[in-house]
Amino acid sequence: MKNSYFIALIIFVFASITDALDGKLARKYDVVSKFGLFMDPLADKILVLAAFLVFLRIDILSNIVFPWMVLLMFLRDLLVTILRIIMKKAGATMVTSKLAKLKTTFQLISIIALLLLLSFNSRIPFIDFSHYIRFFMITVTLFTVYTGIDYYYKNLKIIYNKT
């Protein structure tokens, strides 16, 4: 089973790097599309939430990844996606904020940390990283909620000014 976690780690890191590279190249060569602006953040949300949903099913992580964390992340992403659709209908574009990019980075780091824990924890028996990762997960969850509130506060002003 440890090997499958390590393989998942490699695949996840590869997916994260190619996603970041895709965005950089699109901006560098000015091939940004409306479809990409909408779908790229949505794909990020699906990648992250799918990983956390899987982690909920792994007994070893039951004291690190809690259902309330995944629920809050899901609700935040759902509400931000709804806001993005509302803004599009109002003729406004919601640009991904620096805070949201930082949130995604923190979420990716937490997923990588969890996969590292699953892959290598039994090989380092004298150190228990789970407490640190749990604290980081709580912090990431709260930061995720904060970025959702920040999005609504900033973008609802734009919608009200357009109408």
ABEGO torsion letter per residue (X at the ends): XAAAAAAAAAAAAAAAAAAAAAAAAAAAAGABBAAAAAAAAAAAAAAAAAAAAAAAABAAAAAABBAAAAAAAAAAAAAAAAAAAAAAAAGBBBBBBAAAAAAAAAAAAAAAAAAAAAAAAAABAABBAAAAAAAAAAAAAAAAAAAAAAAAAAAAAAAAAAX
